[in-house]
């Protein structure tokens, strides 16, 4: 959901700061005051195209900034994590447009690509009319919407998995059946298989060898240094011993006694230290042959990686593929028979679960039809009929069904595809009825309606307002409206107004309290705020909360 919106120097808006909650927020005001500008600004946060003409008169750039709570969107949290952003707090999206035509998008004040923001908010914002063709009016999406409504998740996953196994075996069979080989192909394949087999690879072996090589190199460096030290001592040992002997020959007196002891002790301490180094050197398990063997093995593995895969696991997988190809050549008939048998078995397993899924769809689709038809009646479309048509389809990952939503808006009218029926206000009400059901299934956080009540009045307008309020129970809803019966159902009301100076015009937005809301409802309904008009507006306001 959108928690905060900041707009600066955008078209007629000098500066606006708005805070939002869950529920149903309504934007009201005179025609031309700038209500739709707010919707356009939110579209920019969704990474829609921007024009330099949208930059206002009070600077060289326009800024639109929104703060979102995306904690309820697993997809958005995954996108944030993959992009290296924190997932435990609100996120802020900032869009800047300059008069020179440059457009910049920031996420938590870091410049990001527009595609990242689009992906992040893919399931977050639904601006009525803009996304309808993507999922409600897109026939290919109807099967997914039906499954989500019926809760067929487990059957859908099982069907997809069974189909993937079957499709792979079918592909293997077709490839083996259609490909032609000659003796040179077989000879080369045998060479490749034997080359891998002779290497006798083991997964993880390369990492172990690299660690051993590193260890041996460390030992070698230490051993070479110790041997050098021992050699240096051996070269001067006799001279040092003679030196000690000469010192010991000095006459015994208090003057030389301490010196004799220090030099003698120093020599024997050094001798003991060198002896310790000799023992360490003798204990090293090290040989040039060992290192040569390790390096030769690593070289072989690296050569095979260049030819067959980036890891030992991939090399072994490649070896199995080669073996299968050899078998398909040497034992073509038997191989095709075996793969064909596996393919047929996989198809039967797929067909069984796909049929269960199809039965579940056919058994449950009437529930969806009845619920949508009920919503349409609530929206003053009493003659509307909604029907989920399920027909046969060639096997695919979604099963064996083709699903399409059909609608008839008038008595005696044949059912037609949803994408080719209704117009104007009828289409808007139809979409509202559908969204009441499908929005929360899509995980959409915010739905925005921009004057979908155009051309209706009275009971129809009230029905639209009531349905929007119902929808706001599952997501955040914004609506721009000119009708009091619609506006009355709002949880919060914002007055969008325009003021003109000597040389400029600007738009502002104010959150209304209860008293001012009732006054604005009276003005919308009758153009006056007389006591009678205020009383009628108050009754409308209270009735909408009953």
N, C-alpha and C positions, 0 to 999 in steps of 0.2 A: 504494500500500500504506500501511497504518497503521504509523507508526514509534514513536509514543509516545501513551499514553493516561493522562490525569489525571482523577480523579473525586473530588469533595469534597462531603460532606453530601448524598449522593444515596441515598434510601431507607435501607438498613441500612449503607451504606458511609460511614465517617467521612472517610477519605482513602486513596486508592490511586494509586500511580504505577507504570506498567508500560511497558517498552520491548519492541518486537517487531522481528523480522527476517522475511525471506522464509521460505517453508516452511510446515510444518504445526504449529500451536500448539494444544495441548489443554488444556481447563479441566476439572479433576476435583475431586471433593469430595462430601461427603454431600448427600443430598436436603435442600433448603431452606437450603443454605449461602449461596446468592446467586449461583450461576453465571450464571443467566439475567439477573440484574441487569446484568452486564457487557454482555451483548448488547443489552439495552434502552438502556443508556447510549450505545452506539455508534449505535443507531438515532436517538438525539437529535441526534448530529452530522450525520446525514443529513437533519435538519430535520423529523423526525417530530413528531407532536403531543406536548406535554408537559402534565403535570398538576401543580398546586400540591401535591398529596398526595405527590409524589415528593421533596419537600424534607425532609431529615432533621431530627433534633432539635437539631442543634448550630449553628444559624444561621438567618437569614432567607432564604437562597437556596442552591440547589444549583448546582454547576459541573461541567460535563463538557467536557474539552478534548482534542482529538486533533491530532497532527501527522502530515501526509501527504506522501509522495513521489508527486507526480503527473507526474513527468517522462516516464512512458511512455504518457500519455493525451493525444493530440492535441486531443480535445474539451475536456478540462479546461484545457489550456494556452491554448486559444483563448478560453475563458470568462474566465480570469484576465486575459489581455491586453486583452480588450474592457472589462473592469471596472477597468482601470488598476492591476493588481497585478503584481509581478515574477513572471517565469516561470522564473527560473534558480535557485530555491531551494525548500526545503520550505515548505509553508503550514500555518498553524495555525488550526483552527476551534474557537471557544469558544461553548458554549451555557450560558446562565444562566436559571434558573427561580426566581422568588420565591414566597414563601408567599401573596402577594397575587394570584398568577396571571399575573404579567407574565413574558414570555419574550423573551430577547434573543439574537441570534446575531451573532458577530463573526468576521471573517476577517482574520487577521494583526492582531488587536486593533482593527479598524475595524468599526463596526456596519454590517451589510449585511442585505439582505432574505432571507427564508427561501427564496424562489424562486431567488435567485442560488446559494445553497448546494446546493439540490436539483439545479439544472442542472449545477453544478460536479462533483458526485459521482454524476451520473446513471449513468455507466458504471463507477464505481469500487467500489461496495459492493453485494454481492448477499447479502442475508440470506435464507437458504433458506426458501421458503414465501411470502415477501413479494413477490418479483419474478417468481416463476414464471409467474403469470397474465399478466405484462406481455409476456413473449416466448416462453417455452417452451410454455405452454398456450394462447397466443393464436394462433388459426389464421391470422390475417392476417400474422403474423410468420414463418410457416413458409417461405414462398417466399424471404424474405431470408436466413434461416438456411441454407437449402439452397445458395443462391448463394454465400454466404460460405464454406461448407464446400468447395464445388467450385472456388472461386477464379474465379468468372465475372465479376469486376469489369469487365473491358473490354467484354464483351458486354452487361452490364447498363447501363453508361454509354451505349453506342452505341444500345441499344434505347430508353432514356429520351430521348435526343436526337432520334432519328428520330420517336418518337411526338410529341414536343413540336412539331416542324415540321408533321407531319401534322395534329395536333389544332388548331393555329392556322389552317391552311388550311381545315380542315373548318368551323371556327367562322366564318371569313370567308365561306365559301360559304353556310352556313346563314343567316347574317345578311343577306347580299345577296339571297338567295332569298325570305326571309320579310318583309323590310321593304318598306314602300310609301312612295313619295315623291310629291310634287306639284310644280308649277312653282315655287311659292314656295320650297320646299326647295332646288331647283336654283339659283334666283337667289341665295339667301343663300350657298350653298356657293361659287358662282362669285365672289361678292363677297369672301368670306374668302380664297380662293386668290389672287385678283388683289391683294388688299391685301398679302399676304405677298410675292408676286412683285415688286410695284412697289417694295417696300422693298429688294430686292436684297441680302439679308443675307448675311453671311459669318461662319462660326464664328470666334470669338475677336475679332471686330471690336469688341465692346463693351469688352473689356478694353483694347484698343489706344486706343480713343477716350478712355476714362477716364484713361489715362496721359498722353495728349496734353493733355487738359484741365488736368490737374494741372501739367504742364510750362508751359503757356501762362499759367496763373494765377501761377506763380512768376515767369515773365518779366515779366508785367504789373506785379506788385508791385515788382520791382526797377527796371523802367523808370520807373515813376511816381516812385519815390524819387530816382533819378538826375536826372530832369528837374527835380524840385523843387530839388535842390542846384545844378544849373547855372543855373536861373532866379534863385536867391538870389545867386549870384556875379555874374550879369549885372547885377543891380540895384545892386550896390555896387562894380562894377569901376572905374568912372570915379572914384569917390571914393577908392578905394584907390590908383589911379594918381596922383591929385593929391597924396595923402598922401606917396607915395614921392617925387614931384617936389619937394614942399616940404622933405622931409628932405634930399634931395640938394642943396638950395640953402644948407644950413647951411655956414658957413665951414669950409674944409679945415683941420683941426687934429687932433692926436692925440686930443683929447677926443671929437670926433664921428665920426672916421674909422671906427671899429669899428661904431658904431651905424648909420651910413649903409649899411655893407655888409650887416649882418644884416637890416635892414628891406628892402633891395633884393632880397637873395637870397630872403627869405621870400615876397615878392610874386611873383617869377618862378617859384618852386617851386609856389606855389598855382596860378598860371596854367597851368603844365604839367600839374598834377593834374587841373584842370578840363577841359583839352583831352583828356586820356586818357578821362575820363568821357564826353565828347561822342562820342569814337570808339566807345566801348562801346555807347552809346545808339543810334548810327547803325547798329551791326552787328546789333542785335536783329531777328530775323525774327518780327515780331509784328504782328497786326492784329486789330481788334475783329471783323472779318468772319469770320476764321478761328475765333475762339472761338464766335461765334454759330452757325456751321455745325456745329461739334462738338456744341454743346449741343442744337441742333435734332435732330441725328442720334440722340443719346443719348435724347432725349425720345421719339422715334419708336420706338426699340428697346424702351424701357421700356413704352410703351403696348402694343406687340405681345406683350411678355412677360405682361402682365396678362391678355391675351385668349387666348393660345395656348400658353404654356409658360414655365417659369422660366428657361430658357436659350435661346440662339439655336438650339442643336442640337434642343431640344424643339420649338421653333417650326417648324423645317424638317421635323421628323418629322410634326408636325401637318399641315403643308402637303401632305405625301405622302398622309396619310390622307384629307384632303379631296379630293385629286385622284382617289384610288381611288373615293371615294363618288360623285364626279361622273361618272366613267367608268361606274360600276355603274348610274347612272341613264340616262345618255345612250346607252350601248351595253350595255344590260342583258343581252341574249342573249349577245353576244360576251364580255362580262365574266364571266358565269357559266360560259361554256364554258372560258375560260382558267383561271379559278380551279379549276373542276372538274378540268381536265386536270392542273394542278399538284397538287391534292389526291390524285388517283388515283396519280400518280407517287410522291408522298411516301408513300402507303400501301403501295405495292409495295416501296419501299425499307425501310419499317418492317417489313413482313411478312417480308422476307427475313432481316433480322437477328434478328427475334423468333423465327423458326423455328430459326435457328442456336442461339439461347439455349435454346429448348425442347428441341432435340435433345441439347444438352449436359447439360441437367437430367435427361432420361430416361436418357441413357447413364451418368451418374455417380451417380444416386440409389441404385443398388444398393450402391455402396461405402459410402455413409452407413448404409444399412440393415444391412449386414453388420457394420460397426464398432460401431454402437450395440447390436446384438444380442449381439455378443461381450462388450461391457461388462456387459450385463444378465446374461449367463451367469456372468461373474466375480462378480456380486453375488447369486449363488444364485437366479437367476430363469431356470432352464434351459428352461422351456417358453415363455418370452416370445418374441414375434415382433414386430419393428418393420418398418413398411413406409411408404415415402413415396409417397403417391398423387398422381399428376399427371394432371389432367383439363383439358379445354378451358375457356377463359375468353374473354370478349369483350376486344377489344384495349384495352390500357391501358399505362401507363408501365413496368410490370414485365413486359410481354410478353403472351403469349396463353395462359398456363398458370394453373391454380389448383392450389396445392400444399397438402397437408394431411398431417400425420403421424398414422399409425394404429398401434394397439398391440393385441396380444392377449397376455394374461398367462398363459393356461392352455391346455392341449391341448384341441383341438376347439372352442375359443371363436373366434367371428368377430372379425375386426379391427374396432376401433371408434376413433372420434376420440380423440386423446390427452387432450383436455380432459374426456372422459366415461368414463374407465376407471381402474382400480386404486384402492386405498384404503389408508389408514394406512401401514404400513411398506413395502408394495409401491410405493406412489406415491413415497415418499421415496427408495427405492432406484432407482426409474425416473428420478427427477429427478437423482439423483447420477450415474447413467450418462450422461444427456444432458449434464449440465454438464461432465463430463470431456472432452467433445468441443467444446461450444459456448462455454464460458467464455472461453477465450483468443481465440476469434473475435470475441466481444463486446468485448474489451478490458477486461474486468472485473479490477480489481486485487486485490480481497479478497472471498472467499466465506466466509460464516459459517453453520455448521450447529448448530442448537440441538436436541440429543437426537433426531436423526433415526433413531437406532438403537433407539428404544423398541420393545419387543416382540420383539426378535431376540436370538440368542445364538450361541455356538459359532462354527462355520465362517462363518455369515452375518455375524456381527459382525466377524470377521477380514477378510472380503472387503470390508466397508464401510470399515474402517480402511485397508486396502491401497489401495482406490480413492481415498480422500481424500488419501493420501500421493502417489498418482500425479497427482492434480489439483494438488497443491501444487508440482509441477514447473513449472507454467505461471502460477500466481498464489499469493497469500498465502491460507492456509486457517486458519480458526479453527473449533474444534468443542467443544461441551459434550457430555460423555458420561458414562455410568455403567458402561460396559463396558470391562474390561481389554483384550480383543482389539482394540478400536478405539483405546484410548488408547495402546497399545504402539507404534503406528505414528507417534506424534507426534515431531516434531523437538525441541520444547520443551514442558514440562509445567508448568502453573500449578495450585497447590493453592488452592482457594477454601474458606475455613473461616469459621466463625462463633463468636464468643465472647460470653458474656453476663456483664454486671456486675450490680450490685444493682438498677439501675433502667433498664438499656439493653442492647441487643444490637447488635453491629457485625460487618461482614463484612470479611475481609482476603484478599489474594491474594499468594502467594509463589511465585517461580520455583524449581523443584526441580532439584537436581543429579541425577546418575545414580543414586547410592545411594538417595536419598529417592524418586526416581521409581519404582524397583523396589519399594521398600517400599509405596508407595501402590498400585501395581498388585496387589501381594499382598493388600492390604486390600480393594481393590475386588473382586478375584476370589473371595476366600474369607472375608473378614472377619477375617483373622488374619495376623500377620507372623512365624509360626514359621519355623524354618530350612527346612522342607520347602516352605512357602508361598513364601518368598523365593527358593528355588532355582527353583521353577516359574515365578515371575514373571520371574526373570532369563532363563530359557530363552525365555519368551514375548517379552521385550524384545529379546534378541539375534536371535531368529528373524525378528522383524519388520524387522530391519536386514539380513537376508541377501539 
